[in-house]
Amino acid sequence: MTFDELPAPPSCAPDLADDFTGPALREDLWIDHYLPHWSTPERSRARYDLDGDGLRLRIDADQPDWRPEDAPLRVSNVQTGDFCGAAGADRGTHRHRPDGLTVRTPGTTRLLWTPSAGRVDVTVTATADPGAMLAVWLVGSEHRDPRDSGEICVFEIDAEAVGGDATTARIGIKAHHDDRLRTDMTEVSVPAGAGRPHTWTAIWGPGGTVIGCEGRVAGRFAQAPDYPLILMIDIFETGGRSADAAYPKTARVHRVRGWDLT
């Protein structure tokens, strides 16, 4: 399959730029918990290293499940914002499960990088550890309206879909609770093999959404959420612990660049 070239990045400097070279994760850009309001801090907190080659996200052998109700499901995630209601409320960012999520750990609203239109480039090395998945999403913050819940799935890559020369990924739009959108997901194969860093791009605005990999368009979608979106980068383990599995299971984020074109 032949893919069109992606547009060049904007000529202006990105307003989100991180190579993860500092001694600690930047608190002005990232929250190192996965949707912390739906869980508790010891379960939502990310495991990671900053080792000079980007951000190494980990699933450790002793890491607890994100919520007991969702077991087996362990995750290490960084995100550029968060919103929730009071304890016991059902208001909060990314109400992605149908089983009655309620706020367990209320916190303050933090919108660190949440464009309604823009571009993001994320360079990663996907995990090849069995039972793991690397994902990058842009999800509605929902702080203004609970309908503002749509998602741009930049990619989801299962470890088992990472080959020697190519990788299969899921990309597209998820409506969730936004009845102005419709879910439109597809699978694509991109020329990025195991252990190889590669850059994914999402460009969205009034004209729709374009998702690409390594400078080439992988998918075009005629819709886009038009409200603040939070960038989420995460590694999951969904298959449960295995006594003979090698831990930690890891994925690497080398670089992130984002332009708010609201």
Salt bridges, closest charged atoms under 4 A:
ASP4 OD2 - ARG220 NH2 3.56
GLU5 OE2 - ARG216 NH2 3.93
ASP19 OD1 - ARG257 NH2 3.11
ASP28 OD2 - ARG26 NH2 2.68
ASP32 OD1 - HIS33 NE2 3.90
ASP49 OD2 - ARG56 NH1 2.55
ASP49 OD1 - ARG58 NH1 2.82
ASP51 OD1 - ARG252 NH1 2.85
ASP53 OD2 - ARG252 NE 3.87
ASP53 OD1 - HIS254 ND1 3.49
ASP60 OD2 - ARG47 NH1 2.99
ASP60 OD2 - ARG58 NH2 2.73
ASP62 OD1 - ARG47 NH1 2.97
ASP65 OD2 - ARG241 NH1 3.70
GLU69 OE2 - ARG104 NH2 2.10
ASP70 OD2 - ARG67 NE 2.89
ASP70 OD1 - ARG97 NE 2.96
ASP82 OD2 - HIS37 ND1 3.05
ASP99 OD2 - ARG67 NH2 3.10
ASP99 OD2 - ARG97 NE 3.49
ASP121 OD1 - ARG119 NE 3.18
GLU142 OE1 - ARG95 NE 2.67
ASP148 OD1 - ARG180 NH2 2.85
GLU151 OE1 - HIS94 NE2 3.95
GLU151 OE2 - LYS174 NZ 3.43
GLU151 OE1 - HIS176 NE2 2.80
GLU156 OE1 - ARG170 NE 2.87
GLU156 OE2 - LYS174 NZ 2.61
ASP158 OD2 - ARG170 NH1 2.79
ASP178 OD1 - ARG180 NE 2.72
ASP179 OD1 - ARG147 NH1 2.68
ASP184 OD2 - ARG182 NH2 3.91
GLU214 OE1 - ARG196 NH2 3.22
GLU237 OE1 - ARG74 NE 2.79
GLU237 OE2 - LYS249 NZ 2.84
